[in-house]
C-alpha cells in the first residue's frame, strides 16, 4: 500500500477521534422556505433608510434545491448603489436561526457601525433588529457580510456589494457596467458539505468549493454588441479560493481596486483576486463571437461563464478612450516612507502541533519546506515551494482540521506577542508602516489575504522592491515566502480588526487589532 496514503489515513483517523461534530441546516424543510432570487441594484439617496432581512431561503444549484441564507431573499444580497459622501441608515432584521451581524467591508466610517461582535457591537440575536448608520467617503466597490461564523453564514449566501459612485466624473466612458461576485460552494452527493457545529472545520487550508458561482449562478452569461466597452466590478467572496480571472481574446484594462483608482491604468491579461479584494477592470470586445470567463491557475482551468458578442455594432464607440491609458493624481509622496523603519514587524505562521504528525504528517500534504530547509510532502524532484495554494489538494484531512486543533498566527517579531495580544496602536493623522512576512518555513505555509477594517493603506513594497503603481486598498494578498510593506493612512478612531480574510483562518484565531486614538 502507498506509504503516503497510509500516513494520511492515520492522520485522518486521529483527527476524527478528537471529535468534530458537524451539522448543516435542515435541507428537508425546503417546502416552508422561500426560493432565493437574483440580486437587484437598490439606488439609495442621502439620508435614505433601507431594511435588510437575513433569512433562510432555498437556492437551486444545478437543478438541486439547497437550504441557504440570503439578504432580502437574494443571493448575492442586494447591491446598494450610493453617491460618494452620502449617508444612509440600514436596519438589519435577523430571521436566521443563529446570531449574526453585518460588517461593511472597506468602509471608512464610525467604528460602532463596523459590525464586529465584541469590539463594535453585540451580536444580533434571532428575531432582533439592529440599526447601522453608514457613511461613504470613498468612491469604489465594497461589500457586506457577517462577522460571526463567516465560514458558514457567508458561505451559505450572506454577501452583497456596495457601489459608491464618485462625486466627480472620474471614470472612463463605457457602454455598460457589470458586477461580478465570485464565489464557490462545496457540494458532495447533492448535499452541502457539513460545517462544524460550534467551530469551523477546514481550518487548515480553508473551505474550497467544487461548484463555481458568479453572481450566485453556475451559468453566468452576458450578451453585448460588437465594440462594447464594459466596466466590471469584481469581488471575491469565497471563503478561501483565489482566482486568476481571464477573458481570452478580450482586451482588459486594470483601472481600480478596493477604494478607488490606480495611479496609472494598465493593460493586463488576467486579474489575480483573493477573498475580500475587489478590482475594477474595463474590457473591450472588438470582435463578435463567444468569449469565456475563466479561472486559470497552474493546476486547472475552470469556466465561470460566457459572454456573447453580437454582429450588431455598438451604438456608442468608446474604443478611443479605452485605448488611452489615463494617469490619475499622485495619492501622496510615498518616497519618505520607503526607508522608514516599520512600526510593526509581523510574521504569519501556524501552530498545528495539536494535529499530531510533525514530519510524519507532512507526507500527505503538498510540497512544503521544513524549518531545517528540507522539502517534505508530495514533492517532485527539485520542486520549489509555490506562493499560492490554488486548490485543496488534501480535502479529507483539511475537513477534519478544526479550530480546536489548528491555530493560525500573526506574530509580532518585536514583542513576541500573538494575535489579539499584539494590540497595535496609532493616532489619527499617522502614517504607520506595517511589514508582514509570510513564513514559508512554518508547518503548513499558506497565502493570506490580510484585511484592515476602517482604514486604508498602500502597498509600499513587495520583497523589498518598491511598488510603482499605487491604489488605496483595505485587503491585500501576502503570498507564501513574501514580505509585504503596508503604509496605513490612519483616519478613523476606534478599535479596528486586522485579520486574514480566509474565513476559517479568522475563525482559527488569525486576527489582531489596531486601536486608533
ABEGO torsion letter per residue (X at the ends): XBAAAAAAAAAAAAAAAAEBBBBBBBAAAAAABBBBBBBBBBBBBBGBBBBBBBBBBBBBBGGBBBBBBBBGGBOBBBBBBBBBGBBBBBBBBBABABBBBBBBBGBBBBAAAAGBBGAABBBBBBGBBBBBBBBBABBEBBBBBBABGAAAAAAAGBBBBBBBBBABBABBBBABBBBBBBBBBBBBGGBBBBBBAABBBGAAAEBBBABBBBGGBAABBBBBBBGBBBBBBBBBABAABBBBBBBBGBBBBBABBAAEBBABBBBBABBBBBBGBBBBBBBBBABBEBBBBBBBBAABBBBAEBBBBBABBBABBAAAAAABBBBBBBABBAAAAAABBBABBBBBBBBAAAAEGEAAAAAABBBBBBAAGBBBEBBBBGBBBBABBABBABAAAAAABBAAABBBBBBBAAAGBBEAAAGBBBBBGBBBBBBBBBBAABABBBBBBBBBBGBBBBBABBGGBBBABBBBBABBBBBBGBBBBBBBBBABBEBBBBBBABAAAAAAGBBBBBBBX
